Amino acid sequence: MEYAHSKGIKRYDLSLLTDQTIITMLCMLKAEPSYPRRLSQLIGIKESHISVKLKKLERAGFVGSKWVKIITREGYKNVKQYYFKSDKLVITFSPEGVEVKAIGAEYEKLDITIPSYKSEIPKITSFVGRNTELDFLKNTAGVKVLWGIAGIGKTTLAAKFISELEHVPVFWHEIKQVDSLSYLITKLAIFFSLQGRKTLLNLVNRGVRDRRALMDTAIGEMRISNAIFVLDDFHRCMDGGISELLQGMARHGVNSIVISRQRVPLQGSKDLKVEGLSNEESAELMKMQGKEPSQDVIARAQGHPLLISLAMQTSSKTNSYVRDAILENLDEAELSMLVPISVFRGRISLQAVQAVTNQAKIGAVIKFIMSMERLGVIAESGNEFELHPLVRDAVYGILQYPGELHVLAGNFYYKRGNSGDKLEALFHFIMGKDYEMAIEVLSQYASFIDEGYGEVLVNVIGHLPAINSSRLAAWLLLAEGSARRLLSMGMDASRELLGEAVKSADESGDKRAKALALNGLGIIYKELGEVEMARKYYLEAKKIKGLHSLVVSRTLYNIAEAELEIGNLKSAMHGMEKSMNIDIKYHDLRGYYVSRLNIDYIRFLLGQFETAINDLTDVAEKLEKLGLKSLLGYCYLHMAYTIIGMDGSLSEALNFLNLALDQYALSGFRYMQVYTLAEAIIIKAKIKNIKDAEADVKKLEGMVDGIEDKDVLGNVELARAVLLMASGKLLEAEIHLNNSSKLFSRDWVSGMRVKAWGGLLESLKGDKDASKQILVGVQNQLAEKGCNAMADRFKKCTYELTGSWEGMCKFLM
C-alpha cells in the first residue's frame, strides 16, 4: 500500500484503514449491505472476528447498522445489517488501484491507494501431451468447462492454451471463498477500463448496487471484447451471484474457460473432464523433470501429474517417507481418524468419516480435516475432501484388519441409495468379504447401466482382488459381461464372460445367476442376427425350476422380443404383456418399462398410433423422474417413429431423436447413439438437408468401431443408402442398401423397411414396374402380419413414383 501524508487524523482510525480485511469488507458493503455471518462466509474468517471489526468501523463512523428481518434456511431471522456510509468514506476503483478517502470535519485528510487487482496467468514449468484437450479449447466456442480431480493438470492445460494465443487480452481470476460478486465485478471493471471501455467502472464508482444491471453490463462488455475470460478453482465459489454471472456468460456464449474440481452444470457450455496422462506421457514428464521413468511410479500415479512429481521426489521410499515425515508428527486423536479413512477412495464426506470412526463428533472431524489440510495430507473439494493417494497407500498398509472398516464403509455408501454410491459400496463389501451384500448390489447391475454407470461398474470390477467364491464370481462375470455388451466393449469378450458366469453359477448352484447369464448370451446371439441360437438360450433359461418370478419375466420378455424379430407381432405382444404384469406385481420398474416401451413399438407397427403416442408421453415423464437414461432414450426414439407413422412433422420427430441421443450419451450406450443418429440421417435425407446429413455420416465413421450389433450396423448402412439416393448417387446407394439387407436378413421388421427403400431405388433408376412390384410385395407381407396402417403407407408410396423426391419418400419410414 501507498499512504498519502496525513496530519491530524487519529492513529486509531488510520490503523483501521490499513487492515486488508477491513478494506475488503468496506468494498463489499459499498456494493450492498450485509451482516456478520454472510461476510464471514465470503471472507473466510470467523464471524466473531468480523463482528469485532464491524463494531470498530461503526465507532469510527465509516459504517452504520440497523436490525432487519431476512429469510434463511431456518426461516425468518432478525440480523444486524451493516451498510457503507458514503458521507464518511469515498472508495473509488481505477486502473491504478482502489483509492480510499476519509471525508468530514473530524478527518483532516486521508488518502490511501491499494494496488489494482492483478490478473496473472500461472507459469508453466513442464507440459506434455494433452493434444486432444488443447484441440477442444481451440475449436470450442463460448464457455468451456475443464473439470477433474485436484492436481490433474487443469490449470496448466488452460495456461498452456493461453500461452499459444497471440494478441489476445486475458482476464484470469482464481476464485477464493472470500470472493463475492461485487469483488469480481470490480476486477472486471478495472480490466475493461484498461482496454479503454469504462461503462462498468463508472457504474461501480457511482455505487450502483443493482446486481442485474451490473451483471448485464459485465456480460455485454465480455461479448464485445476480444478477450478470453478464465475462472480458476470455481469449485471454491460460495457466492451465488458469481454462479449466476457464470450462467449468464454461458447463455450468451462468452469466450471463457471455467476450471473446477467438480462438473459445473451450465446450460450452453461445453465441458471436458481432464483425465490422467497416458503411460507414455507420464514417462515423458518424468524425463522432462530429470528422472528416469519408473513403471512403479507410473502405475501408482495413474497419469496424475502431481502424484508423479511427488513420487519422484520420494523415489521408491514414498511410504516410509510418509510415515516418517507425517504420521510420526500426528497425535493419537488425528491418527485415530486418519488410519480408518484410508479405506476410502476418492472424495470423502464428513458423514463417511463418522461411519468408520465410531460416530466421531462433527466438530472433531472438521478440526482433523483442517489440521491435515495444513499438512497437505488432505485437499478440500467442496463439502468433501480427498486424502492424498500416496498418503492413503502408506496409511492403509498400517491396518492389520481392514475388512471390518470396509464393511462399515460399504454400509455407509449403500444406505445413501444412489447408483454411484452403491457401486462404491460394492468395492468395500468385497474388500470386507461381505459377499452376500456384494451380490445384493450386483443384482442391480441393469439399473446401474441404464443410469449411465456401466463404465464405473466395469472399472470397479476390474480393480478387485482375486475372488474365492464361485457364487460371487458368477455375479461379477454376469454384471461385467452385460455392461460390456451394452457399452460396445466387444461382443466376444461379453460372450466369454457370460459363458464363464454360467459355469460359476452351476458350480455354486445359483439358479438366478445362471438364468440371467443364459438370457445375456441369448441377447448377444440375437444382436449378431442368430435368432434361433438366441431362442435356444432363452428356452434353456426357461427350463430352470424354482426361479423368482422376476427372472422368469426377463426370460419371457426376451422370448417375446425374438418373436418380434421374426414378425410374430401378436405373440410378441402377448409375451411382453405377461412380462410387464409380473414386473409391476414385484415392483421391478425397469423391467416394467422395458416391456411397456416395446408394446408401444408393436402398437406403432400395428398402426395404433394414437394409443402408442399417448402412452409414450406418459412413460417419458415417469422415466425422467426415475433417472433411467437409456430407457428414456428408447422412449424418445419410439416417439419419433410414431410421429412419422402419424404423418406428423419430421422436424418434431427429429427433435425427439436429438433428445434420445442426449440420453444415450449420458448413459454411455454408444451403440444406440449410432442407431439413433442413423435414423436422424434418414429424416434429414428425406427433407433434403444433405449438408447436415453428410456431417452426421462423418460422425458415424468415428463411432461404429467395435460395434457388432447387426441391427445397428444395418441401420447405418440404410442411412448411408438413403442419403446417397437423395443426393442422386444411385449406384453407391445400391451397394449400401444390399449391405443393409444382408445385415437385416433375420430381422423381419427391418428387412421389410430395407426392401421398401429398394423399391424406391428402382423407381429412381427408371424401372417403375420393378419398383411397384417390390412395394406391392412389401405391402402384402405387412398386411399379412396385421400391419395394415403401415401397408397403406407403402400403397400410397406407389402412387408417388413419378413425383418429387419428397413425394416419393415421405411414406417410407
N, C-alpha and C positions, 0 to 999 in steps of 0.2 A: 504494500500500500504506500501511497504518497500522501503526506499530510501538509496542507497549507498552514502558513503561520497563523497562530491563534493566540489572541490576548483576551483575557477576561473570562473566558468560558471555564466552567467548573471542571476540574480534573475528573470528577466522578462521571459527569455526562460524556466527556470525551472518551473515557475508557469504554463506555457502553458502545460507542460507535466505531470502536476498533475491534470489536468482537465479530468474527466472521459469521458465527451462528446467528447473532442478533441482526446483522445486515441481511442475511438470508431470510430471517423471519419478517423483517420490515419489507423486503421486496415482495414476499408472499402476501402480507397484509395490504400492501398497496394494490395488489391485484384483486383481492377480495377479503372480507372479514373472515376470521377463523377462530377456533377455540383450541385450548391446550392439547387435548387428545389428538385432534386432527393434525396439528402442527408436529406433534411428537411422531406420528406415523409417517409423515412426509420427510421429516428431517432425520429421523432415526436415532434420536436421543430420548432419554427418559422424560415422561410427562412432567414429573416433579421439577426437573431442571428447566423445562420450557416455562412452567408457571413462575418460577423464580425470576427468570429473565423478563417475562412479560410484566411482572409487578414493578421491576426496576424501570422498564421503559415507560410504564404508566406514571410512576412518580416523577419521571423526568419530563413528562408531558408530550412524549413522542407518539403514544398510542392512547386510545380511550377504550372503554369497555361498557357492555350492557348485557343484561340477562335476556336470553331468547329461548324459545322452545323449538327444538329440532326433532326430526324423525330419525331414529336409529334402528338397528336390527332388533333391539329390545323394546321398541316402541318410542313414544314421545319422551324427551328428556329436556330439562332446563339446564342450559350451559352458559357459562360466562364467555361471551364472544368479544374478541378484541378487534379494533379497527385502526387503520393508519390515520394520523392527524396531519393532514396536508398543510395546516396553518402553522405547524411547528417544524416540519421537515419537508424538504424537497428532494426527491430521488429522481434522477434523470439518467436514462440509458443512452449511450452513444457509442460509435465505433471505438473511441478511446477507452471507454470503461464505464463503470457505474459511479456517478457523481452524487454524493450525499451532502446536502447543505442544511444547517440549522438556521431557522429564522425566528424573529420575535425579539422583544426588548431584552428578555433575560439572557439571550445568546448574542454576544457581541459579533462573533464570526466563527464559522466552522465550515470548512470545505474539504471533503475527503474524496479521493478518487481511487476506486478499486479497479485494478486492471480488467480489461474486457474479457468476456467469455472466450475461451480458446476452443478451436476445433482442430484437434491434432489426429492425424492418421497414424495408427500404430506402425512401428518399423518392422520390417520382415527380416528375420535373421536366417531362416532356412525354409525352402519351399520345394516340394517335389510333387509330381503328378497333378491330380485334380483337373485333368483336361475336360472331362465331362461337366464338372461343376462350373468351370470357367466359361464353357460354351453356354451353359444355362444362363449365367449372368450376362453374357454378351448378347444373347439372342432373345431374351425375355424382356418385354416392356412392362412398365408400371411397377407395382410393389412386388419385390421378390423376397421371400422369407427363407433364410437359412437357419435350420434348426438341427439340434443334435446334442449329445451329452457334452459335459464340460471338458475342455481341453482337446476336443476332436479336431480343431483347426478351422472353425467357422470364421473367426475374426481375421485370422491370417489369410484365409481364402478371399474374403472381401477386400482386404488391404492389397493383396496381390492383383486382383482385378482392377482396383482403382489406380494402382501404380502404373498400369499399362495404358490408362486413358491420357489423352493429350488435350490440354487447354480446356479442361472441364473443372469448374469450381466444385468443391466437395464440402458438404456440411456433415461432419462426423460427430455424433454425440453418444457418449457412453452413459446409458441410463443407470442411475443410482436410486436407492429407495428414497433419498431426500428429494428427488426431483418432483416438481409439480408442473402442471400445465403452464402456469404463469412464467415459471423459470424457463421452460423450453420455448415458449412464445417469445420471451425476451431475447434469448440467444438467437433464435431465428431472425428476429427483427434486426439485430446487430449484423448478422450475416448478410441479410438482404441490403442493408444500408451500405455495406462495403462494396456491393455490386451496383450501387447507385440508385437503389429503389428504397424509399423511406416511408412508404404508406403505413406499413405495420409499425415501424418505430414511432411514428407520430401518434398512432393510437395508444401505444404503450405509455409514452411520455405524457399524454393527456389524461392518463388514469382511467382509460376505458376498461370496464370490468365485464362487459357482455361477452361471455365465453364464445357464443356462436359467432358474433361479429369478428372476434379475434381469430377464431379457427378458420372461418370462411376467407378472411383476408390472407392468412398464412398460406392456406391451400391455393388460393388464387395466385399468390406470388410464386409458389412452388411450380405451378403448372406452366407459367410463362418463363420460368427460369431454365437456363440450360445446365443447371447444376444437378448433382446427384446427392440424395439425402440418405444418410446411414444412421440407423438407431441400433446401437450395440447393446447387448445384455438386456434385451427387452423383458426377459423373464423377471427382472427386478422391479418392473414398473408397478407402483402401488397407487398411482393417481388415475382414476377412471377417465379424467379429462384427456390425458395423453393417449389412452387407448381409443377414445372417441376421435381424436385428431388422426390417429393412425388409420382408423377405419375410413375416415373421410379421404385420406390420401389414397387408400386402395380403391375406393369408389371412383375417384377422379383420375386414376391411373398415373399418379405422381411417380416419376422415375426415382426409385428408392430401394434400399436394402434394409431388411429387418433381421437382426441376429438374435437368436433366443435358444435357450436350452430346451424349451418346450415348443410344441407346434402352436402357432398363433392362428386361430380360426378367423380369417378375414375374407369377406366376400369381395371378389375382384382381384385377389392376389394370386400369385403362383408360389408354391413352396417347394423346397428341396431339403430332404433330410441328408445331412452331411454324415457320411459313414467313414469307417476307418480306411487307412491306406491298404493297398494290396501288399502281399509279401515282398514283391519286387520293389515297390516304392518304399516300404519300410527299410529294406536293406540299403536303398539309395540314400535315405535320410540319415541312417547310421554312418555311412561313408562320408556324407557331407559334414557331419559333426566330428569327423576324425576318428571313428571307431570301426573296427571290423564287424561286419554283420554277424549277429548271433541268432541262430534259429530258435534257441530257447527264449530269448528276449522277444523275437518276432511273434512266436506262438503265444506267449503270455500277454503281450501288449495288444494283440489282435488289431493291429493297424492304428492304434491310438497314439498320435504323435507325442503327446505329453508323457505318456507312460514309457514310450520308447526312450525318451531323453532321460527320464528318472532311472529307468532300469539300467541304462548305460552308465550313469553316474555311480551306481552302486554295484555294477557288474553282477556276478552270479551270487553275491552275498547279500542280495536285496533283503531277504527275510531276516537274516541275522542283524543287518543294519537297522531295519525297522524295529526289531525287538530291543536292540541296544540303545538306539537314539530316541525312541518314542516310548515304548512300553515301560522301560525302566524308570521313566520320569513321571509316570502316572500314579495317582494314589489309588487306594483299594476301591473306592466308590466308582472312579472312572473306569477302571479295569472291569468291574462287575457289570458294566454296561457295554463296553467295547467288545469284550470277548463274545457274549451271546449274539450281538448283532452281526457278527462275522458270518453267520449262516445265511444272511440275506444277500441277494444280488441286486445291483442297480439301486434305484431310489428307495428310501426308507422313510416311513411316516412316524410321527411320534407314537401313534397307537401301535405300530408294529414293534417298536422298542418295548412298549409296555407288555406286549404279548409274550416276549421271551425273557422278561426281567422281573417276573413276579409282580406285575402291575405297579411298576415304579411310578411315583407321582410325576405329573406333567412338568412341574417346576424343576424337579431334579433332572428330568430328561433334557429340558431346554438348557439348563446350566451346563450339562455334559456336552451338548452339541456346540454351544458357544466356546467352551474350552477346547474341544477337538478342532473346531474351525480355525482357531488361532494358531494351532499347531500344523495346520494344513492336512490333517488326517481326514477331515470331513469338509465337503463342499456343499454349500446351501443350494437348493434347487426348488424355488417357490416355497410351498408349505412342507416340502420334504427335503431330504439331504442325501448325499451319496458318500459312501465310505470308499476311500481311495482303494482301487483294486489290488495294488501290491501290498497295501497295509492289510486288506482283508485276507489275502493269501497267507500272510505271516501270522496273523492272529488266529485264523481258522486252524492252523497247524497246532495251536496250543490245546485245542479242545480234545479231551480224551473220549467223551461220549456225546458227539454232536447229534445223534439220532433223536433224542428227546426234544432238543431245541428245534430241529427241522419239523417235527410233528406239530409243535406249538405254532411255528411259523405257518405251516400248511393249514392248520385250523383257522388261523387269523385271516389268511387270504381267501380261503373257501367261504367263510361267513360273509365276506364283502359282496359276494354274489355275482359280480360281472365276469365275463369270459376271460379277460386278461388276467384278473386276479386268480381265477380258478386254475388257469394254466401254470401260474407261478406256484399255486398250491400243489399241483401235480408233481413238480420238481421236488418240493420239500417232503411230500408224503413218500415218494420213492426213496429219497435220501434217508428218511427216517424209518424206512421199511414198513410203513403202514400201507400194505398192498391193497387192502380192501377199500380204503378211501381213494387210493390211486385209481383203482378200477372204476369206482363211482364217478370220478372226474372223466376218465377216458370214455365212459359210456355216453358222454355228451359231445363226442367228437363232431357229429354232424352239425350241431348248432354252432360250435366254435368256428367251423369252416364257413358256414353261412354268414357269420357276423364279421368275417374278414380276418380271423385269427389262424387261418390254415398254416401260414408260414411260421408263425410263432409256435404252433403245435409241433411242426416238424423240427424246428430248432431246439425246442425243449427236449424232445425225444432224442435228438442227435447228441445232446450233451449229458446223457445219463450214463452211469456206470453199468457194468455187466449185471444182468438180471438173472437170479437163480430160481425164479418162479415161472413155470411154464404157463400158468393161467395169466399172470400179469404180462408175460411176453406176448401171449395171443392178443391181448387188448392193445398193447403198444404197436404190434405189427398191423393190426386192423386199422387203428387210427392213422398211422403214418401212411399206409397203403392207400386209404381213402383220400387223405389230404393230397398226396402226390398226384393221384388221378385227377382230382378236381382242379388242382393248380397247374396241370400240364407239366409235371416234373418227370415224365417218362412213363409210358404205359407198361413197358416191360418190367420196370422197377416196381410199379404198383402191383402188377400181376404176381411177381415173385414174392412180395411182402404179404399179399393176401393169401397166397398159397401156403406160406410158412405159418400164417395165422391159423389156417385150418388145421395144420399138423399140431401146433401147440395147443389149440383148443381141444383136439381129440385126446392129446396126451393128458390134459388136465381135467377132461370131462366137462368143459364149459360149453353147453349146447348153444347158449345165446351167442357167444363169440363166434362159434362155428357157423351158425346160420347167417349171421351178418357178414362174415367173410365170404361165404358162398354167394351171397347176394352181390357183394362187391365184385367178385370175379365175373358174375353174370353181366353186370353193368359194363365192365371192361369189354367183354366179348360183343355186347350189343353195340357199343360205340365203335368197335372195329368192324361192324357190319355182319358179324356172325351170330344172327339171331337165334338159330337153332341151338348153338352151343350155349348161348345165354340162357335159353329156356331149360336146358339140361341142368345148369347150376341152380336155377330158381327152384326147379322141381325137387332137386336133391335137398335143398334147404326146407322145402315144404314137408318133406317126409319125416323130418326130425320131430320126435314126440316130446311133449312136456314143455314147449316153448311158451314164453309170455306172449300174450295177445298182441302186444306192440311189435314184436319180432315177426309174428305171423302176418301182421298188417303190412310190414315192409315187403315181405315176400309176395303177398297178394298184389301190392301196387306194382312191383317190378314185372310180374307176370302180365298184368294188365297193360303196362307200357309196351311190352313185347307184342301184345295183341294189337295195339295201336299202330306199331310199325308196319305190320303186315295188312293193315286195313280193316281189322275186325272191330269196328268202332263201338257197336253195341256191347260186345263182350268186354272191351276195354273200359267202357263207362261203368258197366256193372261191377267189375273188379275194383275200380277206383272208388266207387261209392261204398263198397264193403270196407275197403281200407280206411276211408275217411271216417266212417261211422265208428270203427274201432278206435281210431286215433282220438276222436273227440271224447269218447267214453273214458279213455285213460289219460286225457289231458296232454296228449302229445301234439302241441300246436304246430310244430314244424311239419310233422307228417301229415297233419290235417290239411294244412295249406298247400303242401305239395300236391296232394290228391285233388284238392278243390281247384287249383290252377289248371291242372291237366283236364279236369272235367269241363272247365270253361273252354279249353282249347278244342275239345271234342265238340262242344256246342257250336263253336265257330265253324268247324268243318261241316257240321250238320245244318248250318245256316241259321242257328238260333242266336242271331247277333245281339238283339236287344237284351235277352236274358244274360248272355255272356258279358256284355259291357257293363250292365248294372252290377253284376256280381263282382267283376274285376275291380270296379271302382270302390266297392266296399272292402274288398280284400287289400287293395293298395293302402287304404287308410289304416287298416289294422296292422299290416306288416311294417309300415313306417314306425308305428308306436312300439312294436316289438323289437325293432332293430335288426330284422332278418334281411340283410342287404341283398344277398344273391336271389332270394325268393322275390323280393320287391323288384329286382331286375327282370326276372321271369314274368312277373305280373305286368310290368310296363311293356315288355315285348309282346305279350298276348293282347294287350290293349291296342297296340299298333296294328296287329293282324286284324283284329275285329273291326277297327275303324275302317280299314281298307275294304274289308268284306262288306261293310255297310255303305260302300261308295262314299265314305266320308272324305275329309280333307287330307290330302297326302302330307301337307305341311304339319298338320296336327299329329299324324302318325309318326312323322319324323321327329317331332318334339318328344314323343313317348320313347322312341328308340334312343334319343340322346339321354333321357332320364335313366333308361336301362343301362346304358354304357357307364354312366356315373356310378351306379350301384355295383356293377361288376368290377369296376376299377377299385372301389373301396373294399370289396370282398376278396380281390385277387383272383377272380375267375377269368383268367386270360382267354380261355377257350370260348367262353360265352361273349366276351368282348369282341373277339374275332367274328363269331357268328352274327352278332347284332350289327357290327359295323358293315358286314356284307349286306345285311338287309337294308341298311341306310343307303348303301351304294345303289342298290336296285331301285329304290324310290327316287334318288337323285337322277339316275339314268332315265327313269320314266318321265320326269319333268324337265329333261334336257339340261340339268345343271351339271354339265360334263366336267367343268373345271374342278368343282368340289369333289365330284365322284372320283376323278383321277387322283386327286390329292389323298383321298381315303384309301385308294388302292395302294398307294405308296406306303401309307401307314401299315396296311395289312402285311406288306412284304417283310417288315421288321417284327411282326407279331406271330407269324404262323410257325416259326421254328420250334420244333419239339412237340407240336400238336399232332396227335394221331387220330383223333376222333373223326370218323368218316363223315358224320353229319356236318361237322364244322368245315372240313376241307371241301365237301361237296357244295356247301353254300358259298364258300369263297369262289370256287370255280364258276358257279352260276352267276354270281355278281359280276365277275370279270366278263363273262359271256354277254350278259345284258348290256353292260356298259359299251362293249365293242359293237354290239348291234345298234345301239343308239348313236354311235359315232360313225356308222357305216362301214365298219371293218368286219365284213361278214365271214370271210374265210377264217380269220383268227377267232371270231366268236364261236364258230362251229367246233373248233378244236377244244375250247374250254367247256362248251356245252356237252361234248362227248365225255370229257373227263368227269364232269359233274354227274352225268348219267351212270357212269361206272361206279363212282363212289356211293351213289344212292341206289345201287342195284337191289338192295334188300329192304329199302325203306319205301313202302308203297306211297305214302302221302307225298314225300319229297320227289319221288320218282314221277308221279303224275304232274307235278309242277314243272319239272325239267322238260318233260315231253311237250307240255303246252308251249313253253318258250321255244322249243324246237319247231313246233308248228308255225309259230310266228316267224322264225328264221327262214323257213321255206317260202313264206309269203314275200319276205324282203328280197329273197333271191329270185323271185318272179314266178315260182311254181305255186300258184293259188290252189290247184287241185290237191297237191300233196299236203299243203297247209290245212285245208279243210278236212281232209281225211284224218290227219293226226288229231286235230282239235275235236272232231266229232267222236273219235275213239276215246279221248280223254273224258269228254262229256258223258259218254255212255258208261265208262267204268266208274265215274263219280256217282252217277245216278244209281248204279247197282249197289253201291255202298251206302246209299241213303243221303248222299251229299248233294241234294237237289239244288240248293241255292248256289253252290259252287259250280255245279254243272251248267246252270243258267248263265253264269258269268262267262264260261267258255263258249256257250252258244252265242251270246252277244258278240264275243270277240270275232266269230266267223263272219259277222255282218260288216266288220270294220276293216277287212283285209285290204281294201283298196283305198283306205283313207290315210290320214296323217299318222305319224308315229304315236302321238298322244292318243289318238282314237283307237289304234290297233292294240296298244299295250295296257290301256287303263283298266281292262277287265282281268288282266293276269296278275297273280299275286307275286 
